[in-house]
């Protein structure tokens, strides 16, 4: 049992039309401790019927919510933001417990998620259209921004608070109403967040949430896909699921924001500051145990600095503390489940079989807490023939590829269907502009490993999806543009 200062944060029901309720058919979804796989809580296992009830509520609430003055919507979001920060420690404990994120990082995630709520509260009051110079006398041409309508938000397990916050906050700021479904592995943080929105005074039906198992999720999502009242789907998750959403939403031509898989390159040029590059890789690769879409998946190091870089990196990685996420000292917690650890082990075994050298780590770890841990790992002599070069490992494994020239490394970095994030370290200003422009990704970290921020547009290109989250672009994605032409004014 998870003990919190505010025990009411621990919800075990859906919220539909301001009412906490069980799934219509009464089914339950067990929530497992990622370290052991053992159940420690349960929530509703909802189906299509529950999903439709949530849309009924969101559709009914939309006319009133969308007409509210932006400042009122902003004030509500600000109250929600304050409540999230006031409950930071409890929320961090829920995240750590259900997701396995080390407690220190979980506290950071609460702040990170809250920053989107604050940002979009502020942006709500700055929604502007245009008045366009008329081409014909006696006419006025005006452009309005309007909320798209009911938004379905489908969120992943790796940032159980921040991902749902950065979808819901702009939707509400724009004047949309929301139906949300968090990942089956991590429903408790999302329910707590929605409970706080209710405490902040969110009107009935404006924000609804249903939880569902892997088996029932297709039923919930298909109900939303088929419903013409749902005007937008925002999704973070795998590319195959993103493609399914794009195909199936075509029947009602919904707007889509898809933040999908990545395969980020991290390039260290011969003119880089090596200590800064090691710091950057530690921050971006080992955050959340390597379970983020923007994590470097392929580390390219120039031949001239390769050995020095690998040695410094291995020292830092070997010193990372692996242990229960809720312990203050933990730097790498458990992976999300047994399947995740199996995939990491498979990638490392495949790499070693194809000639990679384990510099540090390279094995499963069993702590007193449970079996779902993997040692932070550095592999040298990685090649494009290895599985980990084509597929996201989603774990604490840094494979190092040696390269000799810029053109070769750009070609290899771009040789993937994915295009979410890329990183590189160099001190040559001409190279910096050349490489930043040549990389086929939506985001580029230049001498920086931690790039996400509420004020920046987060999103990818190619098969990493489309749409942006955060920044003014993130708000625009929840609105459509309406053109008014008024004549007879001459
Ligand atoms: C993600 O892994 O999709 C999100 C990571 C972030 O917001 O930095």
Boltz pocket constraint, residues with backbone or C-beta under 6 A from the ligand:
constraints:
  - pocket:
      binder: B
      contacts: [[A, 158], [A, 159], [A, 162], [A, 236], [A, 259], [A, 291], [A, 292], [A, 293], [A, 294], [A, 452]]
      max_distance: 6.0
